Amino acid sequence: MSEFNLINPYLAEIGFHGSYRAEDVTFLMNVSHIQPTPLEEKEYLIQSGKMHYSQMISVEEPPSEAQLAHFNHAFEHGAVRLAIEVQKLANTLIQRFKQQPIILISLVRAGVPLGVLLKHQISKTQHCYHYGISIIRDRGIDFAALHAIIEQHGAENIVFVDGWTGKGAICKELTVSLKHIPQLFDPGWQIPRLVTLSDLAGYSWLSASCDDWLIPFGILGSVISGLTSRTILKDAIDPTMAHQHCNEPQYWHSCLIYSHLEAHDISIEFTQKILALMALHPTSESVQWSDAIRLKQQHQCQETIDWISNHYQIQNINRIKPSIAEATRAVLRRVPERILLRDEHNPHVQLLLHFAQEKNIPVDILGSKLGPYHAVTLIKKIEKSS
């Protein structure tokens, strides 16, 4: 392990690593057990307001042959791009935090594979630590886990990592959650230091692009994220008391460890393959990103979401899941009503078309009306529990 590829012994002891290696990531979450909720029932309870989505979880099945075939397709066509863009993001972070340790906090789960790769790249030349913590829409970030990190490292060099943005809901949640910790914000842009691979919503502090592309790790769930589930929060604690519980894992947000999927886990294998491609395709370039690019993208995103809401008469925009990655995950984890595509011939949306045919989901081809998105899934409105 590189002398710069660091682990905090204390946090590593009270956290865990999932199926990753210790030097890849330390998860600061409470490993829990919860009975799965059937998909239709979960959808009804969410939409009726009887339960928050974070209080329930459905069973995660092993990836199907079709899903793995499309993952392999995504890897074949996008792995080199991913390898190059990870390096560009890492180079930019190294420039912005010259000769200072960088503390990466990945938002579980979608940020974790990117965070692992960034840590390895940054650690070639600079001290770097990497953690995974939970953030939940309408509930906020896990303040207890965050304070555990701040207690060990301070807040000035913390950078949050997510895989992509769709509508920007998690970015907005991050901004609201962190408003009382100004050291986590960019002083000029007044937004938290959030890094993404693809910022379709225009809310990131730093992003490799605004493109809606088939990010390989966006297709799979726990088997490419250290066997961790989506995060769970049964009972939130008062944020003002969080620092008092920061070193007590039972007060952190929870997750499951999907040991039943161990035979399908490719978390480390995927990391190693991308790292090998990074060595084959080295670059010293940085990402081209500015507040002007971000705000233009934000405007296009909002216009498109407004159009979809009006055209399909959707009052609750949480039923709109834009971007190839979000649309794919929604088909697998929720109850889809309709899939919207820009172009059905785009090779990046073929997995969605496969699911549409398999599950008999209607598909609308909308061309430029989808704005910056190539795919959107609309969640079915559930009137009553079956």
C-alpha positions in Angstrom: 0.0 0.0 0.0 1.3 3.5 -0.9 2.6 5.7 2.0 -0.1 8.2 1.0 -3.0 5.6 0.9 -4.0 6.1 4.5 -6.4 4.5 6.9 -7.5 6.1 10.2 -7.1 3.3 12.7 -9.7 4.5 15.1 -12.5 5.0 12.5 -11.5 1.8 10.7 -12.0 0.0 14.0 -15.5 1.3 14.7 -16.5 1.2 11.0 -16.3 -1.6 8.5 -15.1 -2.2 4.9 -17.9 -4.4 3.4 -16.3 -6.6 0.8 -13.7 -3.9 0.0 -10.1 -3.9 1.3 -9.4 -1.7 4.3 -7.4 0.8 2.2 -10.3 1.2 -0.3 -13.0 2.6 2.1 -14.2 2.7 5.6 -18.0 2.7 5.9 -19.4 4.5 8.9 -22.8 2.9 9.1 -24.6 0.7 11.6 -25.0 -2.8 10.1 -28.6 -3.7 10.7 -31.2 -6.3 10.0 -34.6 -5.5 8.7 -37.4 -7.6 7.2 -37.8 -6.9 3.4 -41.0 -5.1 2.2 -42.6 -6.4 -1.0 -42.2 -3.9 -3.9 -45.8 -3.0 -4.4 -46.5 -2.6 -0.7 -43.3 -0.4 -0.3 -44.5 1.8 -3.2 -47.9 2.3 -1.6 -46.5 3.1 1.8 -44.1 5.6 0.3 -46.6 7.4 -1.9 -49.3 7.4 0.8 -46.9 9.0 3.2 -47.4 6.2 5.8 -43.7 5.4 5.7 -40.6 7.1 4.4 -38.7 5.2 1.8 -35.7 5.0 4.1 -37.6 3.0 6.7 -38.1 0.0 4.3 -36.0 -2.0 1.9 -36.8 -4.7 -0.7 -34.8 -7.9 -1.4 -31.9 -7.3 -3.8 -31.7 -10.2 -6.2 -28.6 -11.4 -7.9 -27.9 -9.6 -11.2 -29.6 -11.4 -14.1 -27.8 -12.7 -17.1 -29.2 -9.8 -19.1 -28.1 -7.3 -16.5 -24.6 -8.7 -16.5 -24.5 -8.7 -20.3 -25.4 -5.0 -20.3 -22.9 -4.3 -17.6 -20.2 -6.0 -19.7 -21.4 -3.8 -22.7 -21.2 -0.7 -20.5 -17.7 -1.7 -19.3 -16.5 -2.4 -22.8 -17.7 1.0 -24.1 -17.2 3.2 -21.0 -14.4 1.8 -18.9 -11.6 3.8 -20.6 -13.7 7.0 -20.4 -14.2 6.3 -16.7 -10.5 5.6 -16.2 -9.6 9.0 -17.8 -12.3 11.0 -16.1 -11.3 9.7 -12.6 -7.8 10.9 -13.3 -9.0 14.3 -14.4 -11.1 14.7 -11.2 -8.2 13.5 -9.1 -5.8 15.9 -10.8 -8.1 18.8 -10.2 -8.6 17.9 -6.5 -4.8 17.7 -6.1 -4.4 21.2 -7.6 -7.1 22.6 -5.3 -5.7 21.0 -2.1 -2.0 21.4 -2.8 0.2 19.3 -0.4 -2.8 18.8 2.0 -4.5 15.6 2.9 -7.8 15.1 1.1 -10.7 13.5 2.9 -13.1 11.9 0.6 -16.6 11.1 1.9 -18.6 9.0 -0.6 -22.4 9.1 -0.4 -23.6 5.5 -0.1 -24.1 3.8 -2.4 -23.7 5.5 -5.8 -20.6 7.5 -4.8 -18.6 4.6 -3.4 -17.1 3.0 -6.6 -16.0 6.5 -7.7 -14.6 7.4 -4.3 -12.6 4.2 -4.2 -11.0 5.0 -7.6 -10.3 8.6 -6.6 -8.7 7.5 -3.4 -6.3 5.2 -5.2 -5.4 7.9 -7.8 -4.9 10.7 -5.3 -2.9 8.4 -3.0 -0.2 8.1 -5.6 1.1 11.6 -4.7 -0.9 12.9 -1.8 -2.3 11.8 1.5 -5.9 10.7 1.1 -8.6 9.0 3.3 -11.9 7.7 2.1 -15.2 7.1 4.0 -18.7 6.1 3.1 -21.6 7.6 4.9 -25.4 7.9 4.4 -27.5 10.7 3.1 -31.2 10.3 2.7 -33.7 12.6 0.9 -35.9 14.6 3.2 -33.9 13.3 6.2 -30.4 14.7 5.6 -26.9 13.5 6.0 -25.8 11.2 8.9 -24.5 14.0 11.2 -23.2 11.5 13.8 -21.0 9.7 11.2 -20.0 13.1 9.7 -18.9 14.5 13.0 -16.8 11.3 13.7 -14.8 12.2 10.5 -14.6 15.9 11.4 -13.4 15.0 14.9 -10.5 13.1 13.4 -9.6 15.2 10.3 -11.3 18.6 10.6 -13.7 19.9 8.0 -11.5 22.1 5.7 -10.3 19.3 3.3 -13.5 17.2 3.2 -14.8 16.5 -0.3 -18.1 14.7 -0.9 -18.4 12.1 -3.7 -21.5 10.9 -5.6 -21.7 9.0 -8.9 -24.0 11.3 -10.7 -26.9 13.7 -10.3 -30.4 13.3 -11.8 -32.7 16.0 -10.5 -30.2 17.2 -7.9 -32.3 16.1 -4.9 -29.4 14.7 -3.0 -27.2 17.7 -3.8 -30.0 20.0 -2.4 -30.3 17.8 0.7 -26.5 18.0 1.2 -26.7 21.8 0.9 -29.5 22.1 3.5 -27.9 19.6 5.8 -24.5 21.3 5.9 -25.6 24.9 6.1 -24.3 25.3 9.7 -20.8 23.9 8.8 -19.4 26.6 6.5 -16.0 24.9 6.3 -17.6 22.3 4.0 -18.7 24.9 1.4 -17.0 26.6 -1.5 -16.8 30.2 -0.3 -17.3 31.6 -3.8 -20.1 29.4 -5.1 -21.8 28.9 -1.7 -22.3 25.2 -2.3 -20.8 22.1 -0.6 -17.7 20.5 -2.1 -19.5 17.7 -4.0 -17.7 15.8 -6.8 -19.5 13.7 -9.4 -18.7 11.9 -12.6 -21.7 13.3 -14.4 -23.7 16.3 -13.1 -26.9 16.3 -15.2 -28.7 18.5 -12.6 -26.0 21.2 -12.4 -25.4 21.1 -8.6 -21.9 19.8 -8.3 -18.9 21.7 -7.1 -16.8 19.7 -9.5 -17.8 17.2 -12.2 -16.1 15.4 -15.1 -19.1 16.2 -17.4 -22.8 16.9 -17.8 -23.3 13.9 -20.1 -26.0 11.3 -19.6 -23.9 8.2 -20.4 -23.9 4.5 -19.4 -21.7 4.7 -16.3 -20.7 1.0 -15.7 -21.1 1.0 -12.0 -24.6 2.7 -12.4 -26.1 -0.6 -13.7 -25.4 -2.8 -10.6 -26.1 -2.3 -6.9 -24.5 -3.9 -3.9 -22.3 -6.3 -6.0 -20.3 -3.3 -7.2 -20.5 -1.3 -3.9 -18.9 -3.6 -1.3 -22.1 -5.7 -0.8 -23.8 -2.8 1.1 -27.5 -2.1 0.7 -29.2 1.3 0.2 -29.1 3.0 3.5 -31.9 2.8 6.1 -33.0 5.3 8.8 -35.7 4.1 11.2 -35.3 6.9 13.8 -33.4 10.1 13.2 -31.5 11.8 16.0 -31.5 15.5 16.6 -28.7 17.0 14.5 -27.7 19.3 17.3 -27.0 16.2 19.4 -25.1 14.3 16.7 -21.6 15.3 17.8 -22.3 13.6 21.2 -23.0 10.3 19.5 -20.4 10.5 16.7 -18.3 7.7 18.1 -21.3 5.4 18.7 -22.1 3.3 15.6 -25.6 2.5 16.9 -26.6 6.1 16.3 -25.4 6.1 12.7 -27.7 5.5 9.7 -28.0 1.8 8.9 -27.4 -0.6 6.0 -27.6 -4.3 5.3 -24.7 -6.5 4.2 -25.9 -8.7 1.4 -23.8 -11.8 2.2 -26.2 -13.9 0.0 -24.7 -12.1 -3.0 -21.1 -12.7 -2.2 -20.7 -15.1 -5.1 -21.7 -12.3 -7.5 -19.6 -9.5 -5.9 -17.2 -7.7 -8.3 -16.4 -4.7 -6.2 -12.6 -5.2 -5.9 -12.4 -6.8 -9.4 -14.0 -3.8 -11.0 -11.7 -1.4 -9.0 -8.6 -3.4 -10.2 -9.7 -3.4 -13.8 -10.3 0.4 -13.9 -7.0 1.0 -12.1 -5.2 -1.0 -14.7 -6.9 1.0 -17.5 -5.8 4.2 -15.7 -2.2 3.0 -15.8 -2.6 2.3 -19.6 -4.2 5.6 -20.3 -2.5 8.2 -18.1 -3.4 11.8 -18.3 -2.3 15.0 -16.5 -5.4 17.0 -17.6 -7.9 18.5 -15.3 -11.7 18.7 -15.7 -13.2 21.8 -17.4 -15.8 23.0 -14.9 -17.1 26.4 -13.9 -20.1 28.0 -12.2 -21.4 29.1 -15.6 -21.4 25.5 -16.9 -23.1 24.3 -13.7 -25.8 27.0 -13.7 -26.6 26.5 -17.4 -27.0 22.8 -16.8 -29.2 23.5 -13.8 -31.5 25.6 -15.9 -31.9 23.0 -18.6 -32.5 20.3 -16.0 -35.3 22.3 -14.3 -37.0 23.1 -17.6 -37.0 19.5 -18.6 -38.4 18.3 -15.2 -41.1 21.0 -15.4 -42.1 19.9 -18.9 -42.3 16.2 -17.8 -44.3 17.1 -14.8 -46.8 19.1 -16.8 -47.0 16.7 -19.8 -47.5 13.6 -17.7 -49.5 15.4 -14.9 -47.1 14.4 -12.1 -47.5 16.4 -9.0 -44.8 14.6 -6.9 -41.5 15.0 -8.8 -40.0 12.2 -6.7 -41.9 9.9 -9.2 -39.6 11.3 -11.9 -36.2 9.4 -12.1 -34.0 11.0 -14.8 -30.7 9.9 -16.2 -29.7 6.5 -17.6 -28.4 5.3 -14.2 -31.4 6.6 -12.1 -33.9 5.3 -14.7 -32.3 1.8 -14.7 -32.2 1.6 -10.8 -35.8 2.8 -10.6 -36.9 -0.1 -12.9 -35.1 -2.6 -10.7 -36.1 -1.1 -7.3 -39.4 0.6 -7.8 -42.7 0.1 -9.6 -42.3 1.8 -13.0 -45.2 3.2 -15.0 -43.4 4.4 -18.1 -39.9 4.9 -19.6 -39.0 8.0 -21.6 -36.2 7.9 -24.1 -34.5 10.4 -26.3 -33.5 7.9 -28.9 -34.3 4.2 -28.8 -31.3 3.4 -31.0 -28.8 4.8 -28.5 -26.7 1.8 -27.3 -26.6 3.2 -23.8 -30.4 2.7 -23.3 -30.6 -0.9 -24.5 -30.8 -2.4 -21.0 -33.8 -0.2 -20.3 -35.4 -1.3 -23.5 -34.8 -4.9 -22.5 -36.5 -4.3 -19.1 -39.4 -2.5 -20.8 -40.0 -5.5 -23.0 -39.5 -8.0 -20.2 -41.8 -6.2 -17.7 -44.2 -4.8 -20.4 -43.5 -1.2 -19.5 -44.7 1.4 -22.1 -41.9 3.5 -23.7 -42.2 7.0 -25.2 -39.6 8.3 -27.6 -39.3 12.1 -27.0 -36.2 13.3 -28.8 -35.0 16.7 -27.7 -37.9 17.2 -25.3 -35.9 15.2 -22.8 -33.3 18.0 -22.6 -30.0 16.8 -21.1 -31.4 13.3 -20.4 -31.2 10.2 -22.5 -33.6 8.3 -20.3 -36.2 8.9 -17.6 -38.3 6.4 -15.6 -41.7 7.5 -14.3 -42.8 5.7 -11.1 -46.3 4.3 -11.1 -48.8 6.1 -8.8 -50.1 3.5 -6.4 -53.6 4.3 -5.2 -53.9 1.5 -2.6 -52.0 -1.5 -1.4 -52.5 -4.8 -3.2 
